[in-house]
Amino acid sequence: MKLWSRCIIIEDDELALKLIQSNLQVLGVTSEVYAFTSVVDAISRVSFEAKDLLFLDVGLPRINGIDFAKSLSIKPKIVVITSERDHAFDAYQLDVIDYILKPIDQAKLLRSLNKVNEVIRNSQNSLSSEDGKVFIRHNGKYVSVESSDILWIEAKGDYATIHTTSKRYTVKKTLTSLEEQLPATNFKRVHRSYMVNMAKVDKIDEGNLIMGEKLIPVSRARKTEVLSFFKLLD
């Protein structure tokens, strides 16, 4: 069972890229797999999120994998791909989950997938529950809130305000940490400061999602991805 949201591969060797894709398919990873041959291509097409799984080659043209990983403000779950054992130390300095030494095969990919799942399970906050509820600290107690009742979350520094259908809660958590706890099916990061329950959006205009009277900005980098979530009929 996969616990991440999307699988993104950046590998400039097209044969290696196809090999990774085919092996992942055999291992059951078939939905939301994105493949790119360069960092430039990848960042022009997707906005990286904490729930993503990224297979990242080190020896990429123009921008190498190590430098790219260092540049990410929001880090996905990273598995480094390399042909040089010496890069393993650099990879772990970046707090990646695993590294795969070429040539790539199913056993190596399966090991990495299992490691990623284990890390995600261990990092999941115990305040989350299995039935779609989260528990939010409020007035010294933990209050049960259905995740489906959350409309949007607005970040301000190390704090976030969770707006629900009936109340607001401010918690000392970053948007990235909250992103880890909420179901990726409906909750999407649409801006550096906003995460939205996409099932609750009422209207869409050129640069905003509208929920009741609230206009939530969508960043340029995320616009294409956010709009692709909806079925738009012109």
Order of alpha helices (4+ residues) and beta strands (2+ residues): beta-alpha-beta-alpha-beta-alpha-beta-alpha-beta-alpha-beta-beta-beta-beta-beta-alpha-beta-beta-beta-beta-beta-alpha
